[in-house]
Amino acid sequence: MIDRKITFLGTKLKAVPYFNTQLIELTSTGTYEIPFETQPTIGEKHDYKICKTCIKNHKKIHSDLTKLYEGKMNRKAFPNCCPEHSMLIHLPIFKKTDYDKVPKMVADKVIFTLNHIKNNIDSDDYYYCNLPLFRHTQK
């Protein structure tokens, strides 16, 4: 099971009458979620761990994203890389160290996705999977 940490920002709770009881109304200005790792699907047709192309692409993606993260590709380091990410430093719960593994996580997710597609493309429901990487496609 993947440990996901989601925080609701600017949360307000209000009791709302509902027939003979009350409901709680939650109002939030947004959410904040710490990046999380995923696990690959397993298949019989393709194995990203021994595929030379997957290994090469993973290294390239990881290397390029690490350079971006560290501010080595004509932009500032994360979180000062853009206006949107620079707003994170104003959140009390933000810790830059929570993002240190993001370049590898993204590289993993790209390769895991390609691996899943290669192993399941011939299936009628290849896009359904019960893993967090593909959680939004559950039946």
Residue pairs with C-beta under 8 A, 6 or more apart in sequence:
2 36
2 37
2 38
2 39
2 132
3 36
4 33
4 34
4 36
4 132
5 33
5 34
5 36
6 31
6 32
6 33
7 31
7 32
7 33
7 93
8 26
8 28
8 30
8 31
9 28
9 29
9 30
9 31
9 32
9 91
10 27
10 28
10 29
10 30
11 26
11 27
11 28
12 26
12 27
12 28
13 24
13 25
13 26
13 27
14 24
14 25
14 27
15 22
15 23
15 24
15 25
16 22
16 23
16 24
16 25
32 91
32 93
32 94
34 98
35 98
35 99
35 101
35 102
35 105
36 105
36 132
37 101
37 105
37 108
38 105
38 108
38 109
38 112
38 131
38 132
38 133
39 112
39 131
39 132
39 133
40 48
40 108
40 111
40 112
40 115
40 116
40 133
41 112
41 115
41 116
41 119
41 120
41 129
41 131
41 133
41 134
42 119
43 115
43 116
43 118
43 119
43 120
44 119
45 118
45 119
46 115
46 118
46 119
47 115
48 54
48 55
48 58
48 111
48 112
48 114
48 115
49 55
54 111
54 114
54 115
57 110
57 111
58 107
58 108
58 110
58 111
61 103
61 106
61 107
61 110
61 111
62 103
62 104
62 107
64 73
65 102
65 103
65 106
65 107
66 103
67 73
68 75
68 78
68 81
68 103
69 77
69 78
69 99
69 102
69 103
70 77
70 78
71 77
71 78
71 80
71 81
75 81
75 82
78 85
78 96
78 99
78 102
79 85
79 86
79 88
79 89
79 94
79 96
79 99
80 86
80 89
88 94
109 133
112 133
113 133
116 126
116 129
116 133
116 134
117 126
120 126
120 129
125 139
127 134
127 137
128 134
128 137
128 138
128 139
129 137
129 138
130 138
